[in-house]
Amino acid sequence: MSARRQDWQEWHRDYEDADSPVSRRLVQVRARLAMLLDEAVEPVRLLNLCCGDGRDTVPVLAGSERVVDACLVELDPGLAESARRAATEAGVRVEVRTGDAAATATYADRLPVDVLVLVGVLGNVSDADAERTVAATASMVVPGGTVMWSRSNRFRVEATHDYGDPAEWARDRFEAHGFETREFVVPEVDAWRLGISVLRRPAGASLPETLFSFVR
């Protein structure tokens, strides 16, 4: 863990700049989530871990005609409350749980799901924790289910692999754990990458109690 704890509410203020990298990523996340919901068979079970203030998910749910049973998980109480408020204002029925997304007991009763959103997670954990998390997702979604995930091309800790782009390493780890890469979005300028991985070979292992610890 870093000595200085990340202020996640401060970090989310980057979204106030419509031309920031996270805002550009948000456009792509929403578009692809809308696509996944449109393609899914109702009712769609959705889980969004480390959801922040719900901006990845709530506006998409508000604009979708699909029946979606959605659960959002966020550790920061202020951000979780913002997500609840956003859902209420948008007229969206969604459960927002204030809890640790790293602890699978927080949402085990919601598993498995059709769509799992892991945006903003893998780039903030060690390679070992990323490996554990990716492996666990094969037990968290139904066969044919989808994980939407993000990773930047930056290294926050010393790598345990020889990939030049850690997002490519993450993509290949999903494939090693039974997923097929449907999309791997690499923008021309920004550091973020966005992956859409579909489960083709379900995992036989049990779900671990803890997935990750953030390194910042």
Order of alpha helices (4+ residues) and beta strands (2+ residues): alpha-alpha-beta-alpha-beta-alpha-beta-beta-alpha-beta-alpha-beta-beta
